[in-house]
Amino acid sequence: MKYLGNIIFVIFLVGFGIVYYLEVLAQARDFEHHAMISIIFAVLVLLAMLSVISDVRSWLKESEKINISWSNFKKPLVFLILMSGYLAAVNILGFFTASFIFFIITAFWLGARNWKELILVPAVILTLTYWLFVVFLNQRVISGIFI
C-alpha cells in the first residue's frame, strides 16, 4: 500500500509541475529562459518516472494484498478536508491567520496536546515567514479580514 501512495504522490507532483512549468514558460522572456526551463522540467520528469518505475518494481516484488477499507482512507481524507478548508480560509481570513489556525488544528489532529507547543511553534514559524517574505523580500501575501 505504501508504494501506491508514493506513486500517486509522484503523479500529483508531476501534474502540479506541468501546470507550474506552463505558467513559468509563459512568463519567460527569451529563448535562453525557455531552454533552461525546459531542461530542468525534463530532468524532473525523468526523475519522477524513475521513481515510479522503482516503486512499481518494489510493489510487484512484494506482491502485497491491497486492503481497501475505511481505516486506510480515513487520515488522508481528513487531511484533504483540512487542506480544502485551509485553502478556502486563506482568501477570507488572510494567509497568516488561516495558516496559524491550520497549524493548530492539524497538530492537534495528529496528536499534539501541549498547548504551549501548539501556539508557540506556529507563531514562531509564521513570524519568521512574515519577516522573510514581507519585510526582507518585500512580497505581498494574501490578506483577508485579519492580517
DSSP file with accessible surface (Angstrom, degrees, kcal/mol):
  #  RESIDUE AA STRUCTURE BP1 BP2  ACC     N-H-->O    O-->H-N    N-H-->O    O-->H-N    TCO  KAPPA ALPHA  PHI   PSI    X-CA   Y-CA   Z-CA
    1    1 A M     >        0   0   62      0, 0.0     4,-1.8     0, 0.0     5,-0.1   0.000 360.0 360.0 360.0 -32.5    0.0    0.0    0.0
    2    2 A K  H  >  +     0   0  130      1,-0.2     4,-1.9     2,-0.2     5,-0.1   0.855 360.0  53.4 -66.2 -31.5    2.9    2.4    0.7
    3    3 A Y  H  > S+     0   0   27      2,-0.2     4,-2.5     1,-0.2    -1,-0.2   0.890 104.9  53.9 -70.3 -36.8    4.1    2.1   -2.9
    4    4 A L  H  > S+     0   0   50      1,-0.2     4,-2.6     2,-0.2     5,-0.2   0.924 108.6  49.9 -62.2 -41.4    0.7    3.0   -4.2
    5    5 A G  H  X S+     0   0   40     -4,-1.8     4,-2.5     1,-0.2    -1,-0.2   0.906 110.5  49.9 -62.6 -41.7    0.8    6.2   -2.1
    6    6 A N  H  X S+     0   0   73     -4,-1.9     4,-2.5     2,-0.2    -2,-0.2   0.915 111.5  48.7 -62.5 -42.7    4.3    7.0   -3.4
    7    7 A I  H  X S+     0   0   17     -4,-2.5     4,-2.5     2,-0.2    -2,-0.2   0.937 112.5  47.2 -64.3 -45.9    3.1    6.5   -7.0
    8    8 A I  H  X S+     0   0  102     -4,-2.6     4,-2.6     1,-0.2    -2,-0.2   0.918 112.1  51.4 -63.1 -39.9    0.0    8.7   -6.5
    9    9 A F  H  X S+     0   0  119     -4,-2.5     4,-2.6    -5,-0.2    -2,-0.2   0.929 110.7  47.4 -63.7 -43.9    2.1   11.4   -4.8
   10   10 A V  H  X S+     0   0   20     -4,-2.5     4,-2.6     2,-0.2    -1,-0.2   0.915 111.7  50.8 -65.1 -40.7    4.7   11.4   -7.6
   11   11 A I  H  X S+     0   0  104     -4,-2.5     4,-2.5     1,-0.2    -1,-0.2   0.923 110.8  49.7 -62.5 -42.0    1.9   11.6  -10.2
   12   12 A F  H  X S+     0   0  134     -4,-2.6     4,-2.6     2,-0.2    -2,-0.2   0.928 111.1  49.1 -60.7 -45.4    0.3   14.5   -8.3
   13   13 A L  H  X S+     0   0   79     -4,-2.6     4,-2.8     2,-0.2    -2,-0.2   0.899 110.5  49.9 -63.5 -39.6    3.7   16.3   -8.2
   14   14 A V  H  X S+     0   0   41     -4,-2.6     4,-2.5     2,-0.2    -1,-0.2   0.921 110.6  50.7 -65.2 -41.0    4.2   15.8  -11.9
   15   15 A G  H  X S+     0   0   36     -4,-2.5     4,-2.0     2,-0.2    -2,-0.2   0.938 112.9  45.1 -60.7 -45.8    0.8   17.2  -12.6
   16   16 A F  H  X S+     0   0  124     -4,-2.6     4,-2.7     1,-0.2    -2,-0.2   0.911 111.7  54.1 -62.5 -40.4    1.5   20.2  -10.4
   17   17 A G  H  X S+     0   0   21     -4,-2.8     4,-3.0     1,-0.2    -2,-0.2   0.876 105.7  52.6 -62.2 -37.8    4.9   20.5  -12.1
   18   18 A I  H  X S+     0   0   74     -4,-2.5     4,-2.5     2,-0.2    -1,-0.2   0.941 111.1  46.0 -64.3 -46.6    3.3   20.6  -15.5
   19   19 A V  H  X S+     0   0   90     -4,-2.0     4,-2.1     2,-0.2    -2,-0.2   0.944 116.3  45.3 -61.1 -46.2    0.9   23.4  -14.5
   20   20 A Y  H  X S+     0   0  148     -4,-2.7     4,-2.7     1,-0.2     5,-0.3   0.913 111.1  54.0 -64.4 -41.0    3.8   25.4  -12.9
   21   21 A Y  H  X S+     0   0   43     -4,-3.0     4,-2.8     1,-0.2    -1,-0.2   0.923 108.9  48.2 -58.9 -46.0    6.0   24.7  -15.9
   22   22 A L  H  X S+     0   0  101     -4,-2.5     4,-1.9     2,-0.2    -1,-0.2   0.892 112.1  49.7 -65.8 -37.0    3.4   26.1  -18.3
   23   23 A E  H  X S+     0   0  114     -4,-2.1     4,-0.9    -5,-0.2    -2,-0.2   0.936 114.7  43.2 -65.8 -45.8    3.0   29.2  -16.2
   24   24 A V  H >X S+     0   0   39     -4,-2.7     4,-1.0     1,-0.2     3,-0.6   0.910 112.1  53.9 -67.4 -40.0    6.7   29.9  -15.9
   25   25 A L  H >< S+     0   0   34     -4,-2.8     3,-0.6    -5,-0.3    -1,-0.2   0.884 104.7  55.1 -62.8 -36.3    7.2   29.1  -19.6
   26   26 A A  H 3< S+     0   0   85     -4,-1.9    -1,-0.3     1,-0.2    -2,-0.2   0.790 111.5  45.0 -67.6 -24.4    4.5   31.7  -20.5
   27   27 A Q  H << S+     0   0  144     -4,-0.9    -1,-0.2    -3,-0.6    -2,-0.2   0.544  84.5 113.7 -97.3  -7.7    6.4   34.3  -18.5
   28   28 A A    <<  -     0   0   21     -4,-1.0     3,-0.0    -3,-0.6    -3,-0.0  -0.415  54.2-154.2 -67.1 140.1    9.9   33.5  -19.8
   29   29 A R        +     0   0  218     -2,-0.1     2,-0.3     1,-0.0    -1,-0.1   0.818  62.0  14.3 -90.0 -34.7   11.3   36.4  -21.9
   30   30 A D  S  > S-     0   0   70      1,-0.1     4,-1.9     0, 0.0     3,-0.3  -0.802  82.7 -90.8-138.7 179.2   13.7   34.9  -24.3
   31   31 A F  H  > S+     0   0  166     -2,-0.3     4,-2.9     1,-0.2     5,-0.2   0.861 118.3  58.4 -62.4 -37.7   14.9   31.6  -25.8
   32   32 A E  H  > S+     0   0  149      1,-0.2     4,-2.4     2,-0.2    -1,-0.2   0.906 107.5  47.3 -61.7 -40.4   17.6   31.0  -23.1
   33   33 A H  H  > S+     0   0   85     -3,-0.3     4,-2.5     2,-0.2     5,-0.2   0.917 112.2  50.2 -65.7 -42.6   15.0   31.1  -20.4
   34   34 A H  H  X S+     0   0   65     -4,-1.9     4,-2.4     1,-0.2    -2,-0.2   0.926 112.4  47.3 -60.1 -44.8   12.7   28.7  -22.4
   35   35 A A  H  X S+     0   0   33     -4,-2.9     4,-2.5     2,-0.2    -2,-0.2   0.930 113.5  46.6 -65.1 -45.0   15.6   26.3  -22.9
   36   36 A M  H  X S+     0   0  111     -4,-2.4     4,-2.5    -5,-0.2     5,-0.2   0.929 113.7  48.2 -64.5 -43.9   16.7   26.3  -19.3
   37   37 A I  H  X S+     0   0   33     -4,-2.5     4,-2.5     1,-0.2    -1,-0.2   0.923 112.5  49.3 -62.8 -42.2   13.2   25.9  -18.0
   38   38 A S  H  X S+     0   0   43     -4,-2.4     4,-2.5    -5,-0.2    -1,-0.2   0.901 111.0  49.4 -65.3 -39.8   12.6   23.0  -20.5
   39   39 A I  H  X S+     0   0  102     -4,-2.5     4,-2.3     2,-0.2     5,-0.2   0.942 112.4  47.1 -65.4 -46.3   15.8   21.2  -19.5
   40   40 A I  H  X S+     0   0   92     -4,-2.5     4,-2.3     1,-0.2    -2,-0.2   0.933 113.8  48.3 -60.9 -44.4   15.0   21.5  -15.8
   41   41 A F  H  X S+     0   0   45     -4,-2.5     4,-2.6    -5,-0.2     5,-0.2   0.916 110.1  51.8 -64.0 -41.1   11.5   20.3  -16.3
   42   42 A A  H  X S+     0   0   57     -4,-2.5     4,-2.4     1,-0.2    -1,-0.2   0.914 110.1  48.9 -62.7 -41.1   12.7   17.3  -18.5
   43   43 A V  H  X S+     0   0   77     -4,-2.3     4,-2.6     2,-0.2    -1,-0.2   0.927 111.8  49.0 -64.2 -43.5   15.2   16.2  -15.8
   44   44 A L  H  X S+     0   0  103     -4,-2.3     4,-2.3     2,-0.2    -2,-0.2   0.908 111.3  48.9 -65.0 -39.9   12.5   16.4  -13.1
   45   45 A V  H  X S+     0   0   39     -4,-2.6     4,-2.6     2,-0.2    -1,-0.2   0.919 110.8  51.4 -65.3 -40.8   10.0   14.4  -15.2
   46   46 A L  H  X S+     0   0   94     -4,-2.4     4,-2.4    -5,-0.2    -2,-0.2   0.937 110.7  47.8 -61.1 -44.9   12.8   11.8  -15.9
   47   47 A L  H  X S+     0   0   99     -4,-2.6     4,-2.1     1,-0.2    -1,-0.2   0.896 111.2  51.4 -63.9 -37.3   13.5   11.5  -12.1
   48   48 A A  H  X S+     0   0   16     -4,-2.3     4,-2.4     2,-0.2    -2,-0.2   0.915 109.5  49.7 -65.3 -41.9    9.8   11.2  -11.4
   49   49 A M  H  X S+     0   0  103     -4,-2.6     4,-2.7     1,-0.2    -2,-0.2   0.916 110.2  50.4 -64.2 -40.9    9.4    8.4  -14.0
   50   50 A L  H  X S+     0   0   96     -4,-2.4     4,-2.4     1,-0.2    -1,-0.2   0.895 110.0  51.3 -63.5 -38.2   12.4    6.6  -12.5
   51   51 A S  H  X S+     0   0   46     -4,-2.1     4,-2.4     2,-0.2    -2,-0.2   0.922 111.2  47.0 -63.8 -44.5   10.8    6.9   -9.0
   52   52 A V  H  X S+     0   0   35     -4,-2.4     4,-2.8     2,-0.2     5,-0.2   0.930 112.1  50.1 -64.7 -43.3    7.5    5.5  -10.3
   53   53 A I  H  X S+     0   0   83     -4,-2.7     4,-2.5     1,-0.2    -2,-0.2   0.933 111.4  49.1 -61.3 -43.2    9.3    2.6  -12.0
   54   54 A S  H  X S+     0   0   66     -4,-2.4     4,-2.4     1,-0.2    -1,-0.2   0.924 112.8  47.1 -61.9 -44.0   11.2    1.8   -8.9
   55   55 A D  H  X S+     0   0   20     -4,-2.4     4,-2.5     2,-0.2    -2,-0.2   0.894 111.4  50.7 -66.3 -39.8    8.1    1.8   -6.7
   56   56 A V  H  X S+     0   0   52     -4,-2.8     4,-2.7     2,-0.2     5,-0.2   0.927 110.9  49.1 -64.6 -43.2    6.2   -0.3   -9.2
   57   57 A R  H  X S+     0   0  166     -4,-2.5     4,-2.2    -5,-0.2    -2,-0.2   0.935 113.7  45.8 -60.8 -45.7    9.0   -2.9   -9.3
   58   58 A S  H  X S+     0   0   37     -4,-2.4     4,-2.0     2,-0.2    -1,-0.2   0.898 112.5  51.8 -64.3 -38.9    9.2   -3.0   -5.5
   59   59 A W  H  X>S+     0   0   56     -4,-2.5     4,-1.6     1,-0.2     5,-0.6   0.923 111.4  46.1 -64.3 -42.6    5.4   -3.2   -5.3
   60   60 A L  H  <5S+     0   0  124     -4,-2.7    -1,-0.2     1,-0.2    -2,-0.2   0.865 110.2  54.3 -70.1 -34.5    5.3   -6.2   -7.7
   61   61 A K  H  <5S+     0   0  173     -4,-2.2    -1,-0.2    -5,-0.2    -2,-0.2   0.902 112.5  42.3 -64.6 -42.3    8.1   -8.0   -5.9
   62   62 A E  H  <5S-     0   0   92     -4,-2.0    -1,-0.2    -5,-0.2    -2,-0.2   0.792  87.4-163.0 -74.3 -27.2    6.4   -7.8   -2.6
   63   63 A S  T  <5 +     0   0   95     -4,-1.6    -3,-0.1    -5,-0.2     2,-0.1   0.878  20.9 179.6  42.3  50.0    3.1   -8.7   -4.1
   64   64 A E      < -     0   0   62     -5,-0.6     2,-0.3     1,-0.1    -1,-0.1  -0.447  30.8-108.8 -78.2 151.1    1.2   -7.5   -1.1
   65   65 A K        -     0   0  199     -2,-0.1     2,-0.7     1,-0.0    -1,-0.1  -0.609  27.4-127.2 -77.1 140.3   -2.5   -7.6   -0.9
   66   66 A I        -     0   0   75     -2,-0.3     2,-0.9   -65,-0.1    -1,-0.0  -0.805  19.3-156.9 -90.6 116.2   -4.2   -4.3   -1.1
   67   67 A N        -     0   0  106     -2,-0.7     2,-0.9     2,-0.0     5,-0.1  -0.834   6.1-164.9 -96.4 102.4   -6.6   -4.0    1.8
   68   68 A I        +     0   0  129     -2,-0.9     2,-0.3     3,-0.1    -2,-0.0  -0.804  32.2 133.4 -92.8 108.2   -9.2   -1.5    0.8
   69   69 A S    >>  -     0   0   38     -2,-0.9     3,-0.9     1,-0.1     4,-0.8  -0.951  68.2-101.8-147.1 167.0  -11.0   -0.4    4.0
   70   70 A W  H >> S+     0   0  157     -2,-0.3     4,-1.4     1,-0.3     3,-0.9   0.865 116.3  62.7 -60.4 -35.6  -12.2    2.8    5.6
   71   71 A S  H 3> S+     0   0   85      1,-0.3     4,-0.5     2,-0.2    -1,-0.3   0.819 100.1  53.8 -64.2 -28.2   -9.2    2.8    8.0
   72   72 A N  H <4 S+     0   0   57     -3,-0.9    -1,-0.3     1,-0.2    -2,-0.2   0.753 117.6  35.6 -74.1 -25.7   -6.8    3.1    5.1
   73   73 A F  H <X S+     0   0   97     -3,-0.9     4,-2.0    -4,-0.8     5,-0.2   0.487  94.1  87.9-106.5  -4.8   -8.5    6.2    3.8
   74   74 A K  H  X S+     0   0  113     -4,-1.4     4,-2.6     2,-0.2     5,-0.2   0.960  91.4  41.2 -63.7 -54.4   -9.6    7.9    7.0
   75   75 A K  H  X S+     0   0  141     -4,-0.5     4,-2.7     1,-0.2     5,-0.2   0.933 116.7  47.0 -64.8 -47.6   -6.5   10.0    7.7
   76   76 A P  H  > S+     0   0   80      0, 0.0     4,-2.4     0, 0.0    -1,-0.2   0.905 113.7  49.9 -61.2 -35.6   -5.8   11.1    4.1
   77   77 A L  H  X S+     0   0   72     -4,-2.0     4,-2.2     2,-0.2    -2,-0.2   0.931 111.6  47.0 -68.0 -42.9   -9.5   12.0    3.7
   78   78 A V  H  X S+     0   0   43     -4,-2.6     4,-2.7    -5,-0.2    -1,-0.2   0.923 113.0  49.7 -63.7 -41.9   -9.5   14.1    6.9
   79   79 A F  H  X S+     0   0   84     -4,-2.7     4,-2.8    -5,-0.2    -2,-0.2   0.902 108.7  52.7 -64.9 -38.4   -6.3   15.8    5.8
   80   80 A L  H  X S+     0   0  104     -4,-2.4     4,-2.4    -5,-0.2    -1,-0.2   0.914 110.1  48.3 -62.0 -40.3   -7.8   16.5    2.4
   81   81 A I  H  X S+     0   0  109     -4,-2.2     4,-2.5     2,-0.2    -2,-0.2   0.924 111.5  49.9 -65.9 -42.4  -10.8   18.1    4.1
   82   82 A L  H  X S+     0   0   32     -4,-2.7     4,-2.4     1,-0.2    -2,-0.2   0.927 111.8  48.2 -61.5 -43.8   -8.4   20.2    6.4
   83   83 A M  H  X S+     0   0   62     -4,-2.8     4,-2.7     2,-0.2    -2,-0.2   0.901 111.0  50.4 -64.1 -40.8   -6.4   21.3    3.4
   84   84 A S  H  X S+     0   0   68     -4,-2.4     4,-2.0     1,-0.2    -1,-0.2   0.916 111.2  48.6 -63.9 -42.4   -9.6   22.3    1.5
   85   85 A G  H  X S+     0   0   41     -4,-2.5     4,-2.5     2,-0.2    -2,-0.2   0.897 111.1  51.1 -62.8 -39.7  -10.8   24.3    4.5
   86   86 A Y  H  X S+     0   0   39     -4,-2.4     4,-2.1     2,-0.2    -2,-0.2   0.934 109.0  50.0 -62.5 -46.5   -7.4   26.0    4.7
   87   87 A L  H  X S+     0   0  108     -4,-2.7     4,-0.8     1,-0.2    -1,-0.2   0.879 113.7  45.9 -62.4 -36.2   -7.4   26.9    1.1
   88   88 A A  H  X S+     0   0   58     -4,-2.0     4,-0.8    -5,-0.2     3,-0.3   0.896 113.0  50.3 -71.3 -38.2  -10.9   28.4    1.4
   89   89 A A  H  X>S+     0   0   25     -4,-2.5     4,-3.5     1,-0.2     5,-0.7   0.788  96.8  68.7 -72.9 -27.5  -10.0   30.2    4.7
   90   90 A V  H  X5S+     0   0   10     -4,-2.1     4,-1.5     1,-0.2    -1,-0.2   0.919 101.7  46.2 -59.5 -42.9   -6.8   31.8    3.2
   91   91 A N  H  <5S+     0   0  113     -4,-0.8    -1,-0.2    -3,-0.3    -2,-0.2   0.786 121.8  37.5 -71.1 -26.0   -8.9   34.1    0.9
   92   92 A I  H  <5S+     0   0   99     -4,-0.8    53,-2.6    -3,-0.2    -2,-0.2   0.909 130.3  24.6 -90.0 -50.2  -11.3   35.0    3.7
   93   93 A L  H  <5S-     0   0   38     -4,-3.5    53,-1.0    51,-0.3    51,-0.5   0.680 109.9-110.1 -90.9 -22.0   -9.0   35.3    6.8
   94   94 A G  B  X< -A  143   0A   0     -4,-1.5     4,-2.3    -5,-0.7     5,-0.3  -0.162  34.0 -78.0 102.1 159.5   -5.7   36.0    5.2
   95   95 A F  H  > S+     0   0   54     47,-3.0     4,-2.5     1,-0.2     5,-0.2   0.931 124.7  43.1 -61.5 -50.6   -2.6   33.9    4.9
   96   96 A F  H  > S+     0   0   18     51,-0.4     4,-2.3    46,-0.4    -1,-0.2   0.915 116.6  45.3 -70.4 -40.5   -1.1   34.3    8.3
   97   97 A T  H  > S+     0   0   29     50,-0.5     4,-2.3    -4,-0.3     5,-0.2   0.951 116.8  44.9 -67.3 -47.2   -4.4   33.9   10.3
   98   98 A A  H  X S+     0   0    3     -4,-2.3     4,-2.8     1,-0.2    -2,-0.2   0.901 113.8  50.6 -64.3 -39.0   -5.5   30.9    8.2
   99   99 A S  H  X S+     0   0    4     -4,-2.5     4,-2.9    -5,-0.3    -1,-0.2   0.910 109.0  51.1 -65.6 -41.4   -2.1   29.3    8.5
  100  100 A F  H  X S+     0   0   63     -4,-2.3     4,-2.1    -5,-0.2    -2,-0.2   0.947 113.8  43.9 -60.7 -47.3   -2.0   29.8   12.2
  101  101 A I  H  X S+     0   0   72     -4,-2.3     4,-2.7     1,-0.2     5,-0.2   0.919 113.8  51.1 -64.1 -42.7   -5.4   28.1   12.7
  102  102 A F  H  X S+     0   0   37     -4,-2.8     4,-2.7     1,-0.2     5,-0.3   0.915 108.7  51.5 -62.2 -43.5   -4.5   25.4   10.2
  103  103 A F  H  X S+     0   0   73     -4,-2.9     4,-2.5     2,-0.2     5,-0.2   0.936 112.9  45.2 -56.8 -48.2   -1.2   24.6   12.1
  104  104 A I  H  X S+     0   0   30     -4,-2.1     4,-2.5     2,-0.2     5,-0.2   0.945 115.4  45.1 -65.0 -48.3   -3.0   24.3   15.4
  105  105 A I  H  X S+     0   0   82     -4,-2.7     4,-2.6     1,-0.2    -2,-0.2   0.933 116.1  46.6 -63.0 -44.4   -5.9   22.2   14.1
  106  106 A T  H  X S+     0   0   14     -4,-2.7     4,-2.2    -5,-0.2    -1,-0.2   0.925 113.1  48.0 -66.3 -43.6   -3.6   19.9   12.1
  107  107 A A  H  <>S+     0   0   32     -4,-2.5     5,-2.6    -5,-0.3     4,-0.5   0.915 113.3  48.4 -63.3 -41.2   -1.1   19.4   15.0
  108  108 A F  H ><5S+     0   0   82     -4,-2.5     3,-1.2    -5,-0.2    -2,-0.2   0.926 111.0  50.6 -64.3 -42.3   -3.9   18.7   17.4
  109  109 A W  H 3<5S+     0   0   84     -4,-2.6    -1,-0.2     1,-0.3    -2,-0.2   0.868 107.5  54.3 -63.7 -33.8   -5.4   16.2   15.0
  110  110 A L  T 3<5S-     0   0  117     -4,-2.2    -1,-0.3    -5,-0.2    -2,-0.2   0.535 130.9 -91.1 -80.7  -5.6   -2.0   14.5   14.6
  111  111 A G  T < 5S+     0   0   43     -3,-1.2     2,-0.3    -4,-0.5    -3,-0.2   0.430  75.5 142.6 118.2  -2.8   -1.8   14.1   18.4
  112  112 A A      < +     0   0   34     -5,-2.6    -1,-0.3    -6,-0.2    -2,-0.0  -0.560  12.6 165.9 -71.6 132.0   -0.1   17.1   19.8
  113  113 A R        +     0   0  137     -2,-0.3     2,-0.8     5,-0.0    -1,-0.1   0.433  38.7 107.2-126.6  -4.4   -1.6   18.1   23.2
  114  114 A N     >  -     0   0   77      1,-0.2     4,-2.5     2,-0.1     3,-0.3  -0.682  54.4-159.3 -80.9 110.5    0.9   20.5   24.7
  115  115 A W  H  > S+     0   0  153     -2,-0.8     4,-1.6     1,-0.2     5,-0.3   0.815  88.1  58.4 -65.2 -30.1   -0.8   23.9   24.3
  116  116 A K  H  > S+     0   0  173      1,-0.2     4,-3.1     2,-0.2     5,-0.3   0.933 111.5  41.4 -63.9 -44.2    2.4   25.8   24.6
  117  117 A E  H  > S+     0   0  114     -3,-0.3     4,-1.8     1,-0.2    -2,-0.2   0.876 110.4  57.9 -68.6 -38.9    3.8   24.0   21.6
  118  118 A L  H  < S+     0   0    4     -4,-2.5    -1,-0.2     1,-0.2    -2,-0.2   0.830 120.1  29.3 -61.1 -31.7    0.5   24.2   19.7
  119  119 A I  H  X S+     0   0   79     -4,-1.6     4,-1.6    -5,-0.2    -2,-0.2   0.861 121.7  48.9 -93.7 -43.1    0.6   28.0   20.0
  120  120 A L  H  X S+     0   0  111     -4,-3.1     4,-2.7    -5,-0.3     5,-0.2   0.910 106.0  53.6 -69.8 -44.6    4.4   28.7   20.1
  121  121 A V  H  X S+     0   0   77     -4,-1.8     4,-2.6    -5,-0.3     5,-0.2   0.955 113.3  40.8 -60.8 -52.6    5.5   26.6   17.1
  122  122 A P  H  > S+     0   0    5      0, 0.0     4,-2.8     0, 0.0     5,-0.3   0.900 114.1  55.1 -64.6 -32.7    3.1   28.1   14.5
  123  123 A A  H  X S+     0   0   34     -4,-1.6     4,-2.0     2,-0.2    -2,-0.2   0.935 111.8  42.7 -63.5 -43.8    3.7   31.6   16.0
  124  124 A V  H  X S+     0   0   75     -4,-2.7     4,-2.5     2,-0.2     5,-0.2   0.940 115.8  48.3 -67.3 -46.4    7.5   31.3   15.5
  125  125 A I  H  X S+     0   0   68     -4,-2.6     4,-2.4    -5,-0.2    -2,-0.2   0.934 115.1  44.3 -60.9 -45.6    7.2   29.8   12.0
  126  126 A L  H  X S+     0   0   16     -4,-2.8     4,-2.7    -5,-0.2    -1,-0.2   0.848 111.0  54.1 -72.3 -30.6    4.8   32.4   10.8
  127  127 A T  H  X S+     0   0   92     -4,-2.0     4,-2.7    -5,-0.3    -2,-0.2   0.939 111.6  45.1 -65.5 -44.4    6.8   35.2   12.4
  128  128 A L  H  X S+     0   0  107     -4,-2.5     4,-2.8     2,-0.2    -2,-0.2   0.901 113.3  50.8 -64.2 -39.3    9.9   34.0   10.5
  129  129 A T  H  X>S+     0   0   32     -4,-2.4     4,-2.7    -5,-0.2     5,-0.5   0.918 111.1  48.4 -63.5 -44.6    7.8   33.6    7.3
  130  130 A Y  I  X>S+     0   0  108     -4,-2.7     4,-1.9     1,-0.2     5,-1.6   0.941 113.4  47.1 -60.1 -47.2    6.4   37.2    7.7
  131  131 A W  I  <>S+     0   0  142     -4,-2.7     5,-3.0     3,-0.2     6,-0.3   0.928 115.8  45.0 -62.1 -44.0    9.9   38.6    8.3
  132  132 A L  I  <>S+     0   0   69     -4,-2.8     5,-2.1     3,-0.2    -2,-0.2   0.959 126.0  25.9 -66.4 -52.1   11.4   36.7    5.3
  133  133 A F  I  <5S+     0   0   87     -4,-2.7     6,-3.3    -5,-0.2    -3,-0.2   0.909 130.7  32.2 -85.2 -43.9    8.7   37.3    2.7
  134  134 A V  I  <<S+     0   0   33     -4,-1.9    -3,-0.2    -5,-0.5     4,-0.1   0.934 131.1  26.3 -82.8 -46.9    7.0   40.6    3.7
  135  135 A V  I   <S+     0   0   80     -5,-1.6    -3,-0.2    -4,-0.2    -4,-0.1   0.966 131.6  30.2 -82.8 -55.1    9.9   42.5    5.4
  136  136 A F  I   <S+     0   0  136     -5,-3.0    -3,-0.2    -6,-0.2    -4,-0.2   0.949 133.0  28.8 -75.9 -49.2   13.0   41.2    3.8
  137  137 A L  S   <S-     0   0   78     -5,-2.1    -1,-0.2    -6,-0.3    -3,-0.2   0.543  96.0-134.7 -91.1  -6.2   11.8   40.2    0.3
  138  138 A N        +     0   0  138      1,-0.2     2,-0.4    -6,-0.2    -4,-0.2   0.893  49.1 154.2  54.8  46.2    9.1   42.8    0.2
  139  139 A Q        -     0   0  112     -6,-3.3     2,-0.2    -7,-0.1    -1,-0.2  -0.823  42.2-123.6-104.7 144.4    6.5   40.3   -1.2
  140  140 A R        -     0   0  229     -2,-0.4     2,-0.3     3,-0.0    -6,-0.0  -0.584  23.6-160.6 -82.6 148.1    2.8   40.6   -0.7
  141  141 A V        -     0   0   49     -2,-0.2     2,-0.3    -7,-0.0   -11,-0.0  -0.808  38.5 -77.4-120.0 166.3    0.8   37.8    0.9
  142  142 A I        -     0   0   79     -2,-0.3   -47,-3.0   -48,-0.1   -46,-0.4  -0.469  51.5-160.4 -66.0 123.1   -2.9   37.1    0.7
  143  143 A S  B     +A   94   0A  88     -2,-0.3   -49,-0.3   -49,-0.2     2,-0.2  -0.767  18.2 159.7-106.0 153.3   -4.7   39.5    3.1
  144  144 A G        -     0   0   29    -51,-0.5   -51,-0.3    -2,-0.3   -52,-0.1  -0.463  60.7 -39.9-140.9-144.5   -8.1   38.9    4.4
  145  145 A I  S    S+     0   0  119    -53,-2.6   -52,-0.2    -2,-0.2   -51,-0.1   0.900 129.9  21.4 -61.3 -42.3  -10.3   40.1    7.3
  146  146 A F              0   0  131    -53,-1.0    -2,-0.2     1,-0.3   -52,-0.1   0.419 360.0 360.0 -98.5-125.5   -7.4   39.9    9.7
  147  147 A I              0   0  118     -4,-0.1   -50,-0.5   -53,-0.1   -51,-0.4  -0.493 360.0 360.0 -77.2 360.0   -3.7   40.1    8.8
